[in-house]
Amino acid sequence: MKKATFGSGCFWCTEAIFKQLKGVSKATSGYMGGKISNPTYKEVCSGLTGHAEVVQVEYDPNEIDYEALLKIFWRVHDPTTLNRQGADVGTQYRSAVFYHDDEQKEKAEKVKAVLDQSGAFENPIVTEITKASEFYAAEDYHQNYFEKNPEQAYCQAVVRPKVEKFEKAFGEMID
């Protein structure tokens, strides 16, 4: 199994998407890229810790490759808005790829460059590509949040439409 870590706004959305993929054994909401150990959700939301909300994906590269994960990552959020996804604003919601080895770094940079040059997005991609640092799993109530709280207002208004868009675009890749 390998790991991939992505920041694409609220981790509830990202986790709900990646956990459905064939070849993904686990998707864990958490924090990465900050300057304190064991941050809490409240601390990360303050924007003062420097952490991003991320999802760490454990996947079998024989079933799904890293480039496929990258393509999904860039398609399911807006990588052209700095420190913002929809109404979620702050550095904790930044678009980020945290690479775990040189191969992931190369692939992330390559896919980002191809997307930027292709005009896939109206504006330039601002996604940061940074070496993975310590991953801190978010509090238990954040794990599988959409699955546990499908009727919650944020889930209805934000998470569900993203998940439905993903399922329509990548249905053949869902387990």
C-alpha positions as CSV (number, residue, x, y, z in Angstrom):
1,M,0.0,0.0,0.0
2,K,1.1,3.6,-0.7
3,K,0.0,6.9,0.7
4,A,-1.1,10.1,-1.0
5,T,-2.1,13.3,0.8
6,F,-4.3,16.0,-0.6
7,G,-5.7,19.3,0.6
8,S,-8.7,20.5,-1.4
9,G,-10.8,22.5,1.0
10,C,-13.0,20.9,3.6
11,F,-11.8,17.4,4.3
12,W,-15.4,16.1,4.6
13,C,-15.8,16.5,0.9
14,T,-12.5,15.1,-0.1
15,E,-12.8,12.1,2.2
16,A,-16.3,11.2,0.9
17,I,-14.9,11.2,-2.6
18,F,-11.6,9.3,-2.3
19,K,-12.9,6.6,0.0
20,Q,-15.2,5.4,-2.8
21,L,-12.4,4.6,-5.3
22,K,-11.4,1.1,-6.3
23,G,-8.0,0.4,-4.9
24,V,-8.3,2.8,-2.0
25,S,-8.4,1.0,1.3
26,K,-8.6,4.0,3.6
27,A,-9.2,7.8,3.4
28,T,-8.5,9.7,6.7
29,S,-9.3,13.3,7.4
30,G,-6.6,15.2,9.1
31,Y,-4.1,18.0,9.2
32,M,-0.7,18.6,7.5
33,G,1.7,21.4,6.8
34,G,1.6,23.3,10.0
35,K,4.0,24.4,12.7
36,I,2.6,22.8,15.9
37,S,2.2,19.2,17.0
38,N,-1.2,17.5,17.5
39,P,-3.3,20.5,16.4
40,T,-7.0,20.5,17.2
41,Y,-9.8,21.4,14.7
42,K,-10.4,24.7,16.5
43,E,-6.7,25.6,16.3
44,V,-6.5,24.7,12.6
45,C,-9.6,26.7,11.9
46,S,-8.0,29.8,13.5
47,G,-5.6,29.8,10.6
48,L,-2.7,30.3,13.0
49,T,-1.2,26.8,12.9
50,G,-0.4,26.8,9.2
51,H,-2.0,23.4,8.7
52,A,-4.2,22.5,5.8
53,E,-7.2,20.3,6.1
54,V,-6.2,17.2,4.2
55,V,-7.2,13.6,3.4
56,Q,-4.5,11.0,3.6
57,V,-5.4,8.2,1.1
58,E,-4.0,4.7,1.4
59,Y,-4.1,2.9,-2.0
60,D,-2.9,-0.1,-3.9
61,P,-0.9,1.1,-6.8
62,N,-1.7,-2.2,-8.6
63,E,-5.4,-1.1,-8.7
64,I,-5.2,2.7,-9.0
65,D,-2.2,4.7,-9.8
66,Y,-1.0,8.0,-8.4
67,E,-1.7,9.9,-11.6
68,A,-5.4,8.8,-11.5
69,L,-5.6,10.1,-7.9
70,L,-4.1,13.4,-9.0
71,K,-6.5,13.8,-11.9
72,I,-9.4,13.2,-9.5
73,F,-7.9,15.6,-7.0
74,W,-7.7,18.5,-9.5
75,R,-11.1,17.8,-10.9
76,V,-13.1,17.8,-7.7
77,H,-12.1,21.2,-6.3
78,D,-11.1,24.6,-7.7
79,P,-7.3,24.7,-7.7
80,T,-7.3,28.3,-8.9
81,T,-8.5,30.0,-5.8
82,L,-5.9,30.8,-3.2
83,N,-6.8,29.7,0.3
84,R,-10.5,29.2,-0.6
85,Q,-13.0,26.6,-1.6
86,G,-16.4,28.1,-2.0
87,A,-17.5,29.8,1.2
88,D,-14.6,28.1,3.1
89,V,-11.8,30.7,3.4
90,G,-8.4,30.5,5.0
91,T,-5.0,28.9,4.6
92,Q,-6.4,25.7,6.1
93,Y,-8.5,25.3,2.9
94,R,-5.7,25.7,0.5
95,S,-5.2,23.5,-2.5
96,A,-2.2,21.3,-1.8
97,V,-0.5,18.1,-2.8
98,F,1.8,16.7,-0.1
99,Y,4.1,14.3,-1.8
100,H,5.6,11.3,-0.1
101,D,8.5,10.6,-2.4
102,D,10.3,12.1,-5.5
103,E,8.2,10.1,-7.9
104,Q,5.0,11.6,-6.5
105,K,6.6,15.1,-6.6
106,E,7.5,14.7,-10.3
107,K,4.1,13.4,-11.2
108,A,2.3,16.1,-9.3
109,E,4.4,18.8,-11.0
110,K,3.9,17.2,-14.4
111,V,0.1,16.9,-14.1
112,K,-0.2,20.4,-12.8
113,A,1.9,21.8,-15.7
114,V,-0.1,19.9,-18.3
115,L,-3.4,21.1,-16.8
116,D,-2.2,24.7,-16.6
117,Q,-0.9,24.7,-20.2
118,S,-4.0,23.0,-21.5
119,G,-6.3,25.8,-20.4
120,A,-8.4,23.3,-18.4
121,F,-9.0,26.1,-15.9
122,E,-9.8,29.7,-16.6
123,N,-7.2,30.9,-14.2
124,P,-3.7,29.6,-13.2
125,I,-3.5,26.7,-10.8
126,V,-2.3,27.8,-7.3
127,T,-2.0,24.4,-5.8
128,E,1.1,24.1,-3.7
129,I,3.2,20.9,-4.1
130,T,5.1,20.3,-0.8
131,K,6.9,17.5,0.8
132,A,4.7,15.6,3.2
133,S,5.2,16.4,6.9
134,E,3.7,14.9,10.0
135,F,0.1,13.8,9.4
136,Y,-2.3,14.3,12.3
137,A,-5.6,12.5,12.1
138,A,-8.5,14.8,12.8
139,E,-10.8,14.2,15.7
140,D,-13.0,11.1,15.5
141,Y,-16.2,13.0,14.8
142,H,-14.6,14.2,11.5
143,Q,-14.0,10.7,10.2
144,N,-16.6,9.5,7.7
145,Y,-18.5,12.7,8.4
146,F,-20.6,12.7,5.3
147,E,-21.5,9.1,5.7
148,K,-22.6,9.7,9.4
149,N,-24.3,13.0,8.8
150,P,-25.9,13.1,5.3
151,E,-28.8,15.3,6.4
152,Q,-26.6,17.9,8.1
153,A,-27.0,21.3,6.2
154,Y,-23.4,21.6,5.1
155,C,-23.4,18.0,3.8
156,Q,-26.6,18.7,1.9
157,A,-25.5,22.0,0.4
158,V,-21.8,21.4,-0.2
159,V,-20.6,17.8,0.2
160,R,-23.5,16.0,-1.5
161,P,-23.3,18.0,-4.8
162,K,-19.5,17.4,-4.9
163,V,-19.9,13.7,-4.4
164,E,-22.7,13.5,-7.0
165,K,-20.5,15.4,-9.5
166,F,-17.6,13.0,-8.8
167,E,-19.8,9.9,-9.1
168,K,-21.1,11.1,-12.5
169,A,-17.6,11.9,-13.8
170,F,-15.7,8.9,-12.3
171,G,-18.4,6.2,-11.9
172,E,-16.3,3.5,-13.5
173,M,-13.6,4.0,-10.8
174,I,-16.0,3.6,-7.8
175,D,-15.8,0.4,-5.8
